[in-house]
Amino acid sequence: MKQNRSRRPKWQNCFRCGKELPPGSLTYVAQIKIFAGFDGVLLEPEGGVDRQLKQLLKQVEQSNPEDLEKEVYQEFNLMLCKSCRDRLVEEVHHPWGSPGRFIH
């Protein structure tokens, strides 16, 4: 197959380990969506709903819209090599396998 030299595919790097991933090599894309959850429970706020709404509106007015959006939804696409893909899948299936991995 003939390639147009002006449109040569770019080399990429694994997001996790940095390994170079040449054009045509085996790569994986992890699509991650992080969004705010809602369990259906609304608790009565201290001071009442009206007071909380006023506080929230004030916070929104003083905040950067992009930062507010990130609080609700973010999406990432990560390019991975085979080894890092395997490690990611293992960690997802066994998240507590390595002690001390998560800090809260």
N, CA, C and O atoms as a Tinker XYZ file with bonds, in Angstrom:
   416  protein
     1  N      0.836000   -1.172000    0.000000    73     2
     2  CA     0.000000    0.000000    0.000000    64     1     3
     3  C      0.890000    1.248000    0.000000    63     2     4     5
     4  O      1.834000    1.347000    0.784000    81     3
     5  N      0.589000    2.167000   -0.859000    73     3     6
     6  CA     1.383000    3.371000   -1.027000    64     5     7
     7  C      0.881000    4.469000   -0.077000    63     6     8     9
     8  O     -0.322000    4.718000    0.012000    81     7
     9  N      1.809000    5.119000    0.626000    73     7    10
    10  CA     1.438000    6.203000    1.531000    64     9    11
    11  C      1.796000    7.536000    0.919000    63    10    12    13
    12  O      2.832000    7.681000    0.270000    81    11
    13  N      0.939000    8.499000    1.130000    73    11    14
    14  CA     1.216000    9.864000    0.724000    64    13    15
    15  C      2.237000   10.434000    1.709000    63    14    16    17
    16  O      1.954000   10.531000    2.903000    81    15
    17  N      3.415000   10.812000    1.222000    73    15    18
    18  CA     4.490000   11.272000    2.107000    64    17    19
    19  C      4.117000   12.523000    2.885000    63    18    20    21
    20  O      4.637000   12.732000    3.981000    81    19
    21  N      3.238000   13.357000    2.358000    73    19    22
    22  CA     2.874000   14.576000    3.071000    64    21    23
    23  C      1.929000   14.281000    4.234000    63    22    24    25
    24  O      1.733000   15.138000    5.096000    81    23
    25  N      1.344000   13.095000    4.273000    73    23    26
    26  CA     0.419000   12.743000    5.347000    64    25    27
    27  C      0.927000   11.538000    6.127000    63    26    28    29
    28  O      0.158000   10.630000    6.443000    81    27
    29  N      2.191000   11.526000    6.432000    73    27    30
    30  CA     2.783000   10.434000    7.193000    64    29    31
    31  C      2.189000   10.413000    8.602000    63    30    32    33
    32  O      2.143000   11.448000    9.267000    81    31
    33  N      1.738000    9.252000    9.061000    73    31    34
    34  CA     1.203000    9.172000   10.423000    64    33    35
    35  C      2.275000    9.533000   11.448000    63    34    36    37
    36  O      3.452000    9.213000   11.283000    81    35
    37  N      1.842000   10.199000   12.495000    73    35    38
    38  CA     2.763000   10.608000   13.548000    64    37    39
    39  C      2.963000    9.485000   14.560000    63    38    40    41
    40  O      2.060000    8.690000   14.825000    81    39
    41  N      4.147000    9.444000   15.106000    73    39    42
    42  CA     4.415000    8.532000   16.211000    64    41    43
    43  C      3.659000    9.071000   17.422000    63    42    44    45
    44  O      3.515000   10.281000   17.592000    81    43
    45  N      3.188000    8.166000   18.246000    73    43    46
    46  CA     2.512000    8.554000   19.468000    64    45    47
    47  C      3.237000    7.912000   20.648000    63    46    48    49
    48  O      4.121000    7.075000   20.465000    81    47
    49  N      2.861000    8.305000   21.840000    73    47    50
    50  CA     3.456000    7.740000   23.038000    64    49    51
    51  C      2.365000    7.190000   23.943000    63    50    52    53
    52  O      1.254000    7.717000   23.995000    81    51
    53  N      2.703000    6.125000   24.652000    73    51    54
    54  CA     1.791000    5.560000   25.639000    64    53    55
    55  C      1.581000    6.594000   26.748000    63    54    56    57
    56  O      2.543000    7.153000   27.274000    81    55
    57  N      0.345000    6.837000   27.090000    73    55    58
    58  CA     0.021000    7.809000   28.128000    64    57    59
    59  C      0.638000    7.428000   29.467000    63    58    60    61
    60  O      1.072000    8.296000   30.224000    81    59
    61  N      0.678000    6.142000   29.757000    73    59    62
    62  CA     1.104000    5.681000   31.074000    64    61    63
    63  C      2.618000    5.549000   31.219000    63    62    64    65
    64  O      3.184000    6.046000   32.192000    81    63
    65  N      3.272000    4.903000   30.290000    73    63    66
    66  CA     4.717000    4.639000   30.445000    64    65    67
    67  C      5.583000    5.494000   29.518000    63    66    68    69
    68  O      6.796000    5.574000   29.713000    81    67
    69  N      4.981000    6.130000   28.516000    73    67    70
    70  CA     5.740000    6.983000   27.605000    64    69    71
    71  C      6.381000    6.260000   26.432000    63    70    72    73
    72  O      7.041000    6.887000   25.603000    81    71
    73  N      6.194000    4.942000   26.354000    73    71    74
    74  CA     6.786000    4.157000   25.261000    64    73    75
    75  C      6.339000    4.716000   23.913000    63    74    76    77
    76  O      5.173000    5.065000   23.732000    81    75
    77  N      7.281000    4.799000   22.965000    73    75    78
    78  CA     6.944000    5.258000   21.615000    64    77    79
    79  C      6.096000    4.205000   20.910000    63    78    80    81
    80  O      6.389000    3.011000   20.965000    81    79
    81  N      5.054000    4.665000   20.255000    73    79    82
    82  CA     4.145000    3.790000   19.525000    64    81    83
    83  C      4.166000    4.207000   18.055000    63    82    84    85
    84  O      3.445000    5.125000   17.664000    81    83
    85  N      4.985000    3.543000   17.241000    73    83    86
    86  CA     5.109000    3.928000   15.831000    64    85    87
    87  C      3.818000    3.666000   15.067000    63    86    88    89
    88  O      3.001000    2.847000   15.487000    81    87
    89  N      3.632000    4.359000   13.945000    73    87    90
    90  CA     2.452000    4.124000   13.114000    64    89    91
    91  C      2.332000    2.646000   12.754000    63    90    92    93
    92  O      3.322000    1.999000   12.410000    81    91
    93  N      1.125000    2.125000   12.835000    73    91    94
    94  CA     0.869000    0.734000   12.491000    64    93    95
    95  C      1.088000   -0.245000   13.626000    63    94    96    97
    96  O      0.799000   -1.432000   13.474000    81    95
    97  N      1.597000    0.226000   14.775000    73    95    98
    98  CA     1.837000   -0.678000   15.902000    64    97    99
    99  C      0.540000   -0.912000   16.680000    63    98   100   101
   100  O     -0.437000   -0.178000   16.531000    81    99
   101  N      0.560000   -1.933000   17.495000    73    99   102
   102  CA    -0.591000   -2.269000   18.316000    64   101   103
   103  C     -0.755000   -1.225000   19.416000    63   102   104   105
   104  O      0.147000   -1.025000   20.229000    81   103
   105  N     -1.897000   -0.569000   19.436000    73   103   106
   106  CA    -2.188000    0.427000   20.467000    64   105   107
   107  C     -3.610000    0.215000   20.971000    63   106   108   109
   108  O     -4.428000   -0.433000   20.318000    81   107
   109  N     -3.884000    0.768000   22.133000    73   107   110
   110  CA    -5.211000    0.700000   22.733000    64   109   111
   111  C     -5.624000    2.100000   23.146000    63   110   112   113
   112  O     -4.785000    2.903000   23.553000    81   111
   113  N     -6.910000    2.396000   23.044000    73   111   114
   114  CA    -7.446000    3.676000   23.482000    64   113   115
   115  C     -8.396000    3.413000   24.645000    63   114   116   117
   116  O     -9.371000    2.672000   24.515000    81   115
   117  N     -8.097000    4.030000   25.777000    73   115   118
   118  CA    -8.996000    3.958000   26.930000    64   117   119
   119  C     -9.823000    5.230000   26.938000    63   118   120   121
   120  O     -9.278000    6.328000   27.048000    81   119
   121  N    -11.129000    5.088000   26.822000    73   119   122
   122  CA   -12.034000    6.229000   26.874000    64   121   123
   123  C    -12.598000    6.301000   28.282000    63   122   124   125
   124  O    -13.263000    5.375000   28.746000    81   123
   125  N    -12.329000    7.400000   28.952000    73   123   126
   126  CA   -12.760000    7.569000   30.329000    64   125   127
   127  C    -13.731000    8.731000   30.407000    63   126   128   129
   128  O    -13.432000    9.839000   29.961000    81   127
   129  N    -14.895000    8.467000   30.976000    73   127   130
   130  CA   -15.895000    9.502000   31.222000    64   129   131
   131  C    -16.116000    9.576000   32.724000    63   130   132   133
   132  O    -16.401000    8.571000   33.376000    81   131
   133  N    -15.983000   10.768000   33.256000    73   131   134
   134  CA   -16.205000   10.989000   34.679000    64   133   135
   135  C    -17.325000   12.007000   34.803000    63   134   136   137
   136  O    -17.234000   13.117000   34.280000    81   135
   137  N    -18.372000   11.617000   35.497000    73   135   138
   138  CA   -19.499000   12.533000   35.638000    64   137   139
   139  C    -20.100000   12.423000   37.027000    63   138   140   141
   140  O    -19.963000   11.408000   37.709000    81   139
   141  N    -20.774000   13.502000   37.428000    73   139   142
   142  CA   -21.382000   13.552000   38.748000    64   141   143
   143  C    -22.497000   12.517000   38.831000    63   142   144   145
   144  O    -23.294000   12.365000   37.905000    81   143
   145  N    -22.537000   11.821000   39.936000    73   143   146
   146  CA   -23.577000   10.829000   40.156000    64   145   147
   147  C    -24.687000   11.400000   41.023000    63   146   148   149
   148  O    -24.501000   12.402000   41.714000    81   147
   149  N    -25.836000   10.756000   40.979000    73   147   150
   150  CA   -26.965000   11.153000   41.820000    64   149   151
   151  C    -27.685000    9.896000   42.252000    63   150   152   153
   152  O    -28.150000    9.113000   41.423000    81   151
   153  N    -27.773000    9.711000   43.559000    73   151   154
   154  CA   -28.403000    8.504000   44.091000    64   153   155
   155  C    -29.894000    8.663000   44.346000    63   154   156   157
   156  O    -30.531000    7.743000   44.860000    81   155
   157  N    -30.463000    9.814000   43.998000    73   155   158
   158  CA   -31.896000   10.028000   44.164000    64   157   159
   159  C    -32.279000   10.582000   45.522000    63   158   160   161
   160  O    -33.458000   10.820000   45.783000    81   159
   161  N    -31.300000   10.791000   46.391000    73   159   162
   162  CA   -31.591000   11.285000   47.734000    64   161   163
   163  C    -31.232000   12.765000   47.818000    63   162   164   165
   164  O    -30.111000   13.163000   47.501000    81   163
   165  N    -32.195000   13.571000   48.247000    73   163   166
   166  CA   -31.965000   14.998000   48.481000    64   165   167
   167  C    -32.132000   15.252000   49.973000    63   166   168   169
   168  O    -33.212000   15.033000   50.522000    81   167
   169  N    -31.085000   15.706000   50.623000    73   167   170
   170  CA   -31.131000   15.986000   52.050000    64   169   171
   171  C    -31.544000   17.432000   52.281000    63   170   172   173
   172  O    -31.170000   18.322000   51.518000    81   171
   173  N    -32.300000   17.655000   53.315000    73   171   174
   174  CA   -32.711000   19.013000   53.678000    64   173   175
   175  C    -31.488000   19.764000   54.196000    63   174   176   177
   176  O    -30.906000   19.364000   55.204000    81   175
   177  N    -31.087000   20.843000   53.524000    73   175   178
   178  CA   -29.890000   21.577000   53.952000    64   177   179
   179  C    -30.146000   22.378000   55.230000    63   178   180   181
   180  O    -31.268000   22.801000   55.508000    81   179
   181  N    -29.069000   22.572000   56.000000    73   179   182
   182  CA   -29.175000   23.437000   57.179000    64   181   183
   183  C    -29.500000   24.845000   56.721000    63   182   184   185
   184  O    -28.895000   25.343000   55.772000    81   183
   185  N    -30.432000   25.481000   57.371000    73   183   186
   186  CA   -30.801000   26.843000   57.003000    64   185   187
   187  C    -31.861000   26.903000   55.924000    63   186   188   189
   188  O    -32.304000   27.995000   55.570000    81   187
   189  N    -32.282000   25.773000   55.392000    73   187   190
   190  CA   -33.348000   25.741000   54.398000    64   189   191
   191  C    -32.858000   25.782000   52.960000    63   190   192   193
   192  O    -31.710000   26.124000   52.676000    81   191
   193  N    -33.756000   25.427000   52.074000    73   191   194
   194  CA   -33.447000   25.333000   50.650000    64   193   195
   195  C    -33.152000   26.702000   50.048000    63   194   196   197
   196  O    -32.223000   26.840000   49.252000    81   195
   197  N    -33.941000   27.725000   50.422000    73   195   198
   198  CA   -33.741000   29.061000   49.848000    64   197   199
   199  C    -32.344000   29.600000   50.143000    63   198   200   201
   200  O    -31.697000   30.182000   49.272000    81   199
   201  N    -31.887000   29.402000   51.372000    73   199   202
   202  CA   -30.550000   29.884000   51.745000    64   201   203
   203  C    -29.475000   29.156000   50.946000    63   202   204   205
   204  O    -28.526000   29.775000   50.464000    81   203
   205  N    -29.627000   27.833000   50.804000    73   203   206
   206  CA   -28.632000   27.066000   50.055000    64   205   207
   207  C    -28.624000   27.477000   48.581000    63   206   208   209
   208  O    -27.554000   27.592000   47.983000    81   207
   209  N    -29.793000   27.699000   47.993000    73   207   210
   210  CA   -29.845000   28.126000   46.591000    64   209   211
   211  C    -29.152000   29.472000   46.395000    63   210   212   213
   212  O    -28.432000   29.661000   45.415000    81   211
   213  N    -29.360000   30.395000   47.307000    73   211   214
   214  CA   -28.689000   31.698000   47.208000    64   213   215
   215  C    -27.173000   31.534000   47.281000    63   214   216   217
   216  O    -26.436000   32.180000   46.535000    81   215
   217  N    -26.707000   30.661000   48.191000    73   215   218
   218  CA   -25.265000   30.418000   48.309000    64   217   219
   219  C    -24.711000   29.790000   47.034000    63   218   220   221
   220  O    -23.646000   30.180000   46.556000    81   219
   221  N    -25.433000   28.822000   46.489000    73   219   222
   222  CA   -24.986000   28.170000   45.258000    64   221   223
   223  C    -24.937000   29.141000   44.083000    63   222   224   225
   224  O    -23.977000   29.135000   43.313000    81   223
   225  N    -25.962000   29.971000   43.944000    73   223   226
   226  CA   -25.973000   30.962000   42.856000    64   225   227
   227  C    -24.805000   31.935000   42.989000    63   226   228   229
   228  O    -24.196000   32.318000   41.991000    81   227
   229  N    -24.498000   32.327000   44.201000    73   227   230
   230  CA   -23.367000   33.230000   44.430000    64   229   231
   231  C    -22.060000   32.544000   44.027000    63   230   232   233
   232  O    -21.207000   33.157000   43.385000    81   231
   233  N    -21.903000   31.260000   44.408000    73   231   234
   234  CA   -20.704000   30.509000   44.032000    64   233   235
   235  C    -20.591000   30.384000   42.513000    63   234   236   237
   236  O    -19.503000   30.542000   41.959000    81   235
   237  N    -21.697000   30.104000   41.843000    73   235   238
   238  CA   -21.700000   29.942000   40.391000    64   237   239
   239  C    -21.292000   31.246000   39.705000    63   238   240   241
   240  O    -20.501000   31.242000   38.762000    81   239
   241  N    -21.834000   32.343000   40.183000    73   239   242
   242  CA   -21.518000   33.643000   39.589000    64   241   243
   243  C    -20.039000   33.989000   39.729000    63   242   244   245
   244  O    -19.485000   34.689000   38.881000    81   243
   245  N    -19.396000   33.505000   40.791000    73   243   246
   246  CA   -17.999000   33.829000   41.056000    64   245   247
   247  C    -17.041000   32.790000   40.476000    63   246   248   249
   248  O    -15.825000   32.926000   40.608000    81   247
   249  N    -17.575000   31.766000   39.842000    73   247   250
   250  CA   -16.735000   30.671000   39.350000    64   249   251
   251  C    -16.511000   30.742000   37.850000    63   250   252   253
   252  O    -17.287000   31.350000   37.114000    81   251
   253  N    -15.431000   30.106000   37.414000    73   251   254
   254  CA   -15.126000   29.976000   35.997000    64   253   255
   255  C    -16.047000   28.902000   35.403000    63   254   256   257
   256  O    -16.098000   27.790000   35.930000    81   255
   257  N    -16.777000   29.204000   34.317000    73   255   258
   258  CA   -17.699000   28.227000   33.726000    64   257   259
   259  C    -17.029000   26.904000   33.342000    63   258   260   261
   260  O    -17.637000   25.841000   33.470000    81   259
   261  N    -15.778000   26.966000   32.871000    73   259   262
   262  CA   -15.068000   25.736000   32.499000    64   261   263
   263  C    -14.801000   24.869000   33.730000    63   262   264   265
   264  O    -14.911000   23.644000   33.664000    81   263
   265  N    -14.452000   25.500000   34.848000    73   263   266
   266  CA   -14.226000   24.748000   36.083000    64   265   267
   267  C    -15.521000   24.099000   36.567000    63   266   268   269
   268  O    -15.516000   22.963000   37.040000    81   267
   269  N    -16.626000   24.828000   36.445000    73   267   270
   270  CA   -17.923000   24.273000   36.849000    64   269   271
   271  C    -18.289000   23.065000   35.995000    63   270   272   273
   272  O    -18.795000   22.067000   36.507000    81   271
   273  N    -18.032000   23.159000   34.696000    73   271   274
   274  CA   -18.332000   22.044000   33.803000    64   273   275
   275  C    -17.507000   20.809000   34.174000    63   274   276   277
   276  O    -18.015000   19.688000   34.158000    81   275
   277  N    -16.238000   21.021000   34.507000    73   275   278
   278  CA   -15.365000   19.906000   34.889000    64   277   279
   279  C    -15.842000   19.231000   36.176000    63   278   280   281
   280  O    -15.599000   18.042000   36.378000    81   279
   281  N    -16.518000   19.982000   37.043000    73   279   282
   282  CA   -17.066000   19.401000   38.271000    64   281   283
   283  C    -18.170000   18.393000   37.952000    63   282   284   285
   284  O    -18.418000   17.472000   38.730000    81   283
   285  N    -18.831000   18.568000   36.806000    73   283   286
   286  CA   -19.971000   17.736000   36.443000    64   285   287
   287  C    -19.606000   16.648000   35.445000    63   286   288   289
   288  O    -20.106000   15.528000   35.547000    81   287
   289  N    -18.736000   16.961000   34.472000    73   287   290
   290  CA   -18.435000   15.999000   33.414000    64   289   291
   291  C    -17.058000   16.263000   32.822000    63   290   292   293
   292  O    -16.696000   17.404000   32.534000    81   291
   293  N    -16.295000   15.183000   32.646000    73   291   294
   294  CA   -15.025000   15.243000   31.918000    64   293   295
   295  C    -14.861000   13.956000   31.132000    63   294   296   297
   296  O    -15.341000   12.894000   31.530000    81   295
   297  N    -14.180000   14.074000   30.018000    73   295   298
   298  CA   -13.932000   12.914000   29.159000    64   297   299
   299  C    -12.471000   12.924000   28.734000    63   298   300   301
   300  O    -11.914000   13.969000   28.396000    81   299
   301  N    -11.852000   11.728000   28.755000    73   299   302
   302  CA   -10.448000   11.591000   28.375000    64   301   303
   303  C    -10.294000   10.412000   27.425000    63   302   304   305
   304  O    -10.991000    9.406000   27.558000    81   303
   305  N     -9.387000   10.535000   26.474000    73   303   306
   306  CA    -8.986000    9.427000   25.615000    64   305   307
   307  C     -7.489000    9.229000   25.821000    63   306   308   309
   308  O     -6.693000   10.130000   25.555000    81   307
   309  N     -7.113000    8.046000   26.294000    73   307   310
   310  CA    -5.717000    7.756000   26.599000    64   309   311
   311  C     -5.190000    6.676000   25.667000    63   310   312   313
   312  O     -5.790000    5.607000   25.553000    81   311
   313  N     -4.084000    6.944000   25.007000    73   311   314
   314  CA    -3.426000    5.964000   24.151000    64   313   315
   315  C     -2.508000    5.116000   25.024000    63   314   316   317
   316  O     -1.697000    5.646000   25.783000    81   315
   317  N     -2.642000    3.779000   24.909000    73   315   318
   318  CA    -1.862000    2.868000   25.736000    64   317   319
   319  C     -1.161000    1.814000   24.896000    63   318   320   321
   320  O     -1.649000    1.418000   23.837000    81   319
   321  N     -0.007000    1.364000   25.383000    73   319   322
   322  CA     0.663000    0.203000   24.790000    64   321   323
   323  C      0.003000   -1.057000   25.364000    63   322   324   325
   324  O     -0.808000   -0.963000   26.285000    81   323
   325  N      0.341000   -2.219000   24.833000    73   323   326
   326  CA    -0.262000   -3.480000   25.278000    64   325   327
   327  C     -0.008000   -3.739000   26.755000    63   326   328   329
   328  O     -0.922000   -4.137000   27.478000    81   327
   329  N      1.212000   -3.521000   27.209000    73   327   330
   330  CA     1.566000   -3.776000   28.599000    64   329   331
   331  C      0.754000   -2.889000   29.556000    63   330   332   333
   332  O      0.230000   -3.369000   30.561000    81   331
   333  N      0.659000   -1.619000   29.241000    73   331   334
   334  CA    -0.089000   -0.702000   30.110000    64   333   335
   335  C     -1.583000   -0.960000   30.036000    63   334   336   337
   336  O     -2.290000   -0.781000   31.028000    81   335
   337  N     -2.074000   -1.376000   28.882000    73   335   338
   338  CA    -3.476000   -1.767000   28.753000    64   337   339
   339  C     -3.768000   -2.941000   29.670000    63   338   340   341
   340  O     -4.774000   -2.946000   30.379000    81   339
   341  N     -2.881000   -3.949000   29.657000    73   339   342
   342  CA    -3.068000   -5.121000   30.512000    64   341   343
   343  C     -3.048000   -4.734000   31.988000    63   342   344   345
   344  O     -3.854000   -5.235000   32.773000    81   343
   345  N     -2.137000   -3.851000   32.366000    73   343   346
   346  CA    -2.052000   -3.406000   33.760000    64   345   347
   347  C     -3.302000   -2.636000   34.164000    63   346   348   349
   348  O     -3.808000   -2.820000   35.271000    81   347
   349  N     -3.804000   -1.784000   33.290000    73   347   350
   350  CA    -5.015000   -1.017000   33.584000    64   349   351
   351  C     -6.212000   -1.943000   33.783000    63   350   352   353
   352  O     -6.976000   -1.780000   34.735000    81   351
   353  N     -6.372000   -2.911000   32.886000    73   351   354
   354  CA    -7.479000   -3.859000   33.003000    64   353   355
   355  C     -7.373000   -4.646000   34.308000    63   354   356   357
   356  O     -8.377000   -4.857000   34.988000    81   355
   357  N     -6.170000   -5.079000   34.658000    73   355   358
   358  CA    -5.965000   -5.818000   35.910000    64   357   359
   359  C     -6.338000   -4.960000   37.114000    63   358   360   361
   360  O     -6.992000   -5.442000   38.040000    81   359
   361  N     -5.931000   -3.702000   37.109000    73   359   362
   362  CA    -6.244000   -2.808000   38.218000    64   361   363
   363  C     -7.737000   -2.534000   38.328000    63   362   364   365
   364  O     -8.260000   -2.393000   39.433000    81   363
   365  N     -8.423000   -2.458000   37.202000    73   363   366
   366  CA    -9.868000   -2.243000   37.229000    64   365   367
   367  C    -10.571000   -3.468000   37.800000    63   366   368   369
   368  O    -11.521000   -3.338000   38.573000    81   367
   369  N    -10.112000   -4.649000   37.425000    73   367   370
   370  CA   -10.734000   -5.881000   37.916000    64   369   371
   371  C    -10.372000   -6.192000   39.366000    63   370   372   373
   372  O    -11.159000   -6.817000   40.078000    81   371
   373  N     -9.198000   -5.767000   39.809000    73   371   374
   374  CA    -8.735000   -6.045000   41.173000    64   373   375
   375  C     -8.178000   -4.760000   41.788000    63   374   376   377
   376  O     -6.970000   -4.652000   42.003000    81   375
   377  N     -9.050000   -3.782000   42.075000    73   375   378
   378  CA    -8.563000   -2.464000   42.515000    64   377   379
   379  C     -7.856000   -2.455000   43.855000    63   378   380   381
   380  O     -7.095000   -1.527000   44.129000    81   379
   381  N     -8.072000   -3.430000   44.686000    73   379   382
   382  CA    -7.456000   -3.404000   46.006000    64   381   383
   383  C     -6.305000   -4.398000   46.102000    63   382   384   385
   384  O     -5.845000   -4.700000   47.203000    81   383
   385  N     -5.839000   -4.906000   44.979000    73   383   386
   386  CA    -4.783000   -5.910000   44.957000    64   385   387
   387  C     -3.455000   -5.433000   45.503000    63   386   388   389
   388  O     -2.701000   -6.226000   46.067000    81   387
   389  N     -3.153000   -4.163000   45.349000    73   387   390
   390  CA    -1.877000   -3.635000   45.838000    64   389   391
   391  C     -2.138000   -2.684000   46.999000    63   390   392   393
   392  O     -2.750000   -1.633000   46.809000    81   391
   393  N     -1.682000   -3.039000   48.198000    73   391   394
   394  CA    -1.924000   -2.158000   49.352000    64   393   395
   395  C     -1.249000   -0.800000   49.169000    63   394   396   397
   396  O     -0.153000   -0.701000   48.616000    81   395
   397  N     -1.923000    0.230000   49.641000    73   395   398
   398  CA    -1.351000    1.569000   49.631000    64   397   399
   399  C     -1.423000    2.269000   48.282000    63   398   400   401
   400  O     -0.779000    3.302000   48.100000    81   399
   401  N     -2.185000    1.738000   47.332000    73   399   402
   402  CA    -2.268000    2.369000   46.013000    64   401   403
   403  C     -3.105000    3.627000   46.008000    63   402   404   405
   404  O     -2.834000    4.554000   45.245000    81   403
   405  N     -4.121000    3.667000   46.854000    73   403   406
   406  CA    -5.029000    4.805000   46.848000    64   405   407
   407  C     -4.899000    5.600000   48.141000    63   406   408   409
   408  O     -4.847000    5.031000   49.232000    81   407
   409  N     -4.850000    6.892000   48.007000    73   407   410
   410  CA    -4.768000    7.774000   49.157000    64   409   411
   411  C     -6.026000    8.638000   49.158000    63   410   412   413
   412  O     -6.370000    9.263000   48.155000    81   411
   413  N     -6.696000    8.659000   50.292000    73   411   414
   414  CA    -7.911000    9.497000   50.409000    64   413   415
   415  C     -7.640000   10.621000   51.368000    63   414   416
   416  O     -8.519000   11.446000   51.617000    81   415
